[in-house]
Amino acid sequence: MNMITLTIDGVSVTVPAGTTVLEAAKAAGIRIPTLCYLKGINEIGACRLCVVDTGGRALAASCVLPAANGMVVKTNTPAVRAARKMNLELLLSNHNKSCLSCVRNTHCELQALCQEYGVTDENRFEGAMTPHTVDDLSPSIVRDNNKCILCRRCVAVCRNVQKIGAIGAVNRGFKTVIAPAFGKTMLETDCIFCGQCINACPVGALHEKSSINA
């Protein structure tokens, strides 16, 4: 097996060729935050929380960046932390921030990262928000896109693991939503109500029907 060696935060790491910088960092015991990443299931660099400094002109998403021999990576510089904080603020700018009444309160990956990076309720990217209707017609799953961060983890699990494909990205740009096609509800799809999308969701956009409809 072809092996390569790179340096991450001053630590020399040897990994198989083709390993991403994110996985190389994990091998070295170095944590890089993620939101959209699910190993082997959803590796698309969508949330940009895993950005690192490799000496290039721009920060790079480590979850889709192949490690290279001799590469020098910095994961926790002031610029990297500022970029992650800004990405969190951008996510919150179109997010229902009623955290205290949310079923995922204190168990929300977005909430935890905001606390880690010092993101407050003050929104410097305040503007229009995409309104959504809560889909609670399914017998077991509530879908609330007001809390969705478009990470696509639920989409990947439904399509790649369960082989159902009941939901996906609909529309483009600011109007993008994660939903069944053609304006259908979850009840009108081939959803088997397995709940894997709920397990994959990092926020409160999907939760069990028996939970508080927050």
N, C-alpha and C positions, 0 to 999 in steps of 0.2 A: 504493500500500500504506500502510495506517495504521501509523504508527510511534509508539512511546511511549518515554519516557526515565525511567529510575530510577537510584538511586544504590546501589551495592553496595560495602561497605567503603570508602566515600569516593570511589569511582570512578563517574563518570557514564557510563551505558550506554544506547545507543539501539538498540532492537530492534523487530521487527514485533509488532504486537498479537497476543496469543495465545501468545507465547513464555513458557515457564516460567521461573521464577527460576533454576533450575538451568542451563538453556541460556543464559540471559542472563549468568550468572556465567562460563560457559565462554567466551562471546564477549568478555568483559572480561579473560580470562586468569586468572580466579579459580577455584581448585579447591575443589569441595565433594565430600566423600567419599560414595560410594554402595556398596550391595551388591546390592540387588534390581533396580536400574535398567538397562534396555537400551533405548536410544533407538529409538522407533518399534515396539518389540516388547513390552516389559514396563515400564510406567510406572504403578505402583500404590501407591507410598508405603508399602510393607510393612515395610521394615527400619528406617526412621526414622533412618538414619545421615546423611541429607542435611538434617536440620532446620536452620532458620535463624531469626534474630530479625527480625521485621518491625514490632516495636513493639506487637504484640497481646498478649492475655492469655496466650497459649501459643505455644511454638515451632511452626513449620509445616514440613511436608515440602516442600522446594523443587522436587522432581521433578514434583509435581502442582499446584504453586501458580502460577497465572498471574501474570505480571509486570503491574504496574499503573503508570500514569503518576504520577510523583511519589513512588513507593514508596521507602522507605529500608530497606535490608537490611544486616544484620550477620551474617557467616558464621563468625566465629571468636572470639566472646566467651567468657569463662569459663563462663557458663551454657550456651552452645551446646556447648562442648567437654565439659562435665560430663554433659550429656544424651547425647551420642554415646558417651561412655565407659560410661555406665550401660546403654545399649542393647546395647553389645557384651558387657557382663557378663551381661545377661539372655540373650543368645543362647548364651553359653558355659555357662550354668547347665543347659542341656539338650543338651549337645554332647559327643561323645566327644573328649576333649582329648589323645589319643595322637598328638600332632603329629609326633614324631620318626619314627614308623613309618608315617606317612601318605604316600600317593603324591604328595600335593600339598604336602608340606613345603617351605618356602621359596618356593613358587609359589601360595600360598593367599591370597586377598584378605582373608579374615577374619583370618588370622594377621598379615598386614601391617598392617591397621588396628589390631589389638590392640597391636602394637609401637608404632605411631605415637601411640596414645592412652594408653599406659602401663598397659594392662590386664595384670595378673599372674595367676599360677595360683591365688591366693587368691580363693575364691568367696564373696562376701557374700550371694549368693542361693541358697545350697546348699539342695537339697530333692529331691523325687521327680524321677526322670528317666524318660522314655518309652522302654521297651526295644523294640528292633527286631531282626528277623532279617535278615541280609544276603542279598539276592537275587542269586545268582551263577549262575543256571540259563541265562541268555542266553549264546549263543556268543561274545559280544563285549563286553557291558556288565555291569559290577558295580554294583548299587544298594545303598548302605549308608545308611539313614535315620538311623543313629546320629550321622552327621555332617551331616545336612541342616539348614539354617537356615530352611527354608520361604520362601525368596525368590521361588520360582515362576518363575525364569528358564528352567529346563528345560521347565516346563509351557508357557510362552509360546512358546518356540522350536518345540516339538513341535507345538503347535496352530496357531500363527499363521504360522509359516514353512514347516514341513514338511507342514502340513495332515494330520497323523496323529492327534494327540490320544491317544497311548498312555498317558499319565500325567496325573494331576491331583490336586487337593487332596481328600482323603478324610477324613471325620469332621469334628468341630468342636472349637474350643477347644484344651485341652492335648493332646487325642487326635488332632489334625490331623496327617496325614502326606501326603507326596507319593508317590503309588503308582498302579498300575493299578487300575481299578474291580473290585469284587467279590472282593478278595483274590487276584487273579491275579498271576502273576509276569510279568516282561518277556517271557519266552519265549511266554507265552500271549496276548499282545496283538498288535495290528497293527504293532508296532514293526518298522521296516525296518533297524534297526541302523546308522543313518547316522552316529551319534556326535555329532550337533549338541547334544544335551542335555549331553554331557560337556564340549564346548567352552563351553557357557553356564554351567555350574556354577561358582560362585566358590570352592567348597571341595572336599573329597574325597568327597562323597556319591555321585558318579557317576564311574567311571573305566573304562578299557579292561580287558578280561579278562586281557590279557597282563601288566598291571601288578601290583604287589604288592597282594594283597588285605588292605589295612590297615584 
